[in-house]
Amino acid sequence: MLSQELAQVESEISHSTDAEFMVRGAGLIKFKETDEPRFLGPSSGITITRLVMEIAKQNTNSKSIKEVVNEATAQEIKYAFTLESQKPTSKIYPMISSVAEPNLPPRELAYRLIDIFMAKVGVAVKLCQDLGLTDEATITKSPSGPLDCLELDMRRRLFWIITSMEYGLSHSLGRPSAFAVTHDHINMEFFSMVDDRFITRGGILPGGQPIMKKCIAIHFFKMRLLQAEIRRTLYLKKRDRPLDDKDPWFTTMLAKLDRWVTSCPKNDEGSGLSELWFTGRRNTMIVFMFRPSPQIPEPSLEAARRCYDASTFNIKMHKTQVATGSVDLTWVFTQSVFMALNTILWSLSYPSIRQEHTIDEVKSHIAVALDIIIGLWHR
C-alpha cells in the first residue's frame, strides 16, 4: 500500500499538465480499428474537474491537489457538508438512498417502461426504413398503386416526427443516427403547411393558407437537419477536411444558421418557440461547431470567443425563459444550462479570453446559471 502511494505521489510530481492544452486536447480521438470511438469534450464533467484541479495547482505552485487542499481543510469541508446535508431545508441529496422515493414508480416498472419506449421507437425507425419512408424516391410508391394526397401527406408527417425524435437523441447523446441512408443527407420533402381541413384524398382544396403551428414544426425539423450536418462533419468518421475552424465549411455553416434564424416564424402562438428561442438554438449549434471535437480537437482563439459569447447569451435567455414560463423544464433544458456553464469554463482556458472578460463578469454569468439550476431543483 505504501509503495502504491509513493508511486502515485511521484506520478503527480512528474505530471505537470498544461491546463489549456489538456482541455483543448480533450476531444482528440484516434480513429483506429482497435479504438473504441468516444468523445470527452468540454461538456464532460470529468474534463472540467481536471481543468479546475490543474489550474488550482498551477496558481499555487503545487505538485499535488493535496497541497492545495490539505487534510485539515478537507475535514472542515466534509464537516460543513455534513451539517448542511442534515438541515431540513438542505438541497444536498445522496446519489443512492436506502429509502425509495414514494412518488417514483417501482424499479421493475420503470425498467419495463424504458424497455417499451425503446422498443417502440426502435420499431418505428425500422418500419420507416422497411416501408421506404426514409427516401423521397420510395415514399411516394405503394404496392397497391399511386398514393392519394392525404396518405402521402400523412407518410411525410410520420417520417419527420420519427426522424426528429431520432436525430434529437443523436444530438443530445452524441451518437450516430439509426437512420442509415445511401446518400449523406435527408432528401425528404416536408408535409403540407395548410390546415388539415384543406387536405383531401383528391388534393389540396383552394383557399388553404399555411398555418403557424405547421410552419413552426417544419422550422424545428430544419434545425434537426442542421444539427445532423454538424454532427456528421465534426463528430463522426474522421474526414480529410475541415482541418481547422478557418475552413470554408464553417463560414458556409454559419451562413446557413443565420438564414435559418432570419426565416423563422415570428409568431410562436404561445408555443415558446419564438425568434428568441431559435436564436438560442443557433447559439447551441455554434458551441457544437466550435468547441473541441474529434475533427477539430484544438479550436482557435476566435472559436473560443464565439463559444463564450454564445454561452453567455444563452444563460441570460434561459433565465428569461424560466421567469416567463415559456420553456419546458426537461432534461434537454437542464443539459443546455450545464453545457453553457462548461463551455464558459473551457473558453477561460485561453489567456486572451480571461483578459477580455473580468472575473466579476464571469462570476455574474455563473451565478445566473446556478440560480436557474437551484430554482429548478423542486420541479
C-alpha positions, 0 to 999 in steps of 0.5 A: 500500500505504501509503495502504491502511494509513493508511486502515485505521489511521484506520478503527480510530481512528474505530471505537470499538465498544461491546463489549456492544452489538456482541455483543448486536447480533450476531444482528440480521438484516434480513429483506429480499428482497435479504438473504441470511438468516444468523445470527452469534450468540454461538456464532460464533467470529468474534463472540467474537474481536471481543468479546475484541479490543474489550474488550482495547482498551477496558481499555487505552485503545487505538485499535488491537489493535496497541497492545495487542499490539505487534510485539515481543510478537507475535514472542515469541508466534509464537516460543513457538508455534513451539517448542511446535508442534515438541515431540513431545508438542505438541497444536498441529496445522496446519489443512492438512498436506502429509502425509495422515493414514494412518488417514483414508480417501482424499479421493475416498472420503470425498467419495463417502461424504458424497455417499451419506449425503446422498443417502440421507437426502435420499431418505428425507425425500422418500419420507416426504413422497411416501408421506404419512408426514409427516401423521397424516391420510395415514399411516394410508391405503394404496392397497391398503386399511386398514393392519394394526397392525404396518405402521402401527406400523412407518410411525410408527417410520420417520417419527420416526427420519427426522424426528429425524435431520432436525430434529437437523441443523436444530438443530445447523446452524441451518437450516430443516427439509426437512420442509415441512408445511401446518400449523406443527407435527408432528401425528404420533402416536408408535409403540407403547411395548410390546415388539415381541413384543406387536405383531401384524398383528391388534393389540396382544396383552394383557399388553404393558407399555411398555418403557424403551428405547421410552419413552426414544426417544419422550422424545428425539423430544419434545425434537426437537419442542421444539427445532423450536418454538424454532427456528421462533419465534426463528430463522426468518421474522421474526414480529410477536411475541415482541418481547422475552424478557418475552413470554408465549411464553417463560414458556409455553416454559419451562413446557413444558421443565420438564414435559418434564424432570419426565416423563422416564424415570428409568431410562436402562438404561445408555443415558446418557440419564438425568434428568441428561442431559435436564436438560442438554438443557433447559439447551441449549434455554434458551441457544437461547431466550435468547441473541441471535437474529434475533427477539430480537437484544438479550436482557435482563439476566435472559436473560443470567443464565439463559444463564450459569447454564445454561452453567455447569451444563452444563460441570460435567455434561459433565465428569461425563459424560466421567469416567463414560463415559456420553456419546458423544464426537461432534461434537454433544458437542464443539459443546455444550462450545464453545457453553457456553464462548461463551455464558459469554463473551457473558453477561460482556458485561453489567456486572451479570453480571461483578459477580455472578460473580468472575473466579476463578469464571469462570476455574474454569468455563473451565478445566473446559471446556478440560480436557474439550476437551484430554482429548478431543483423542486420541479 
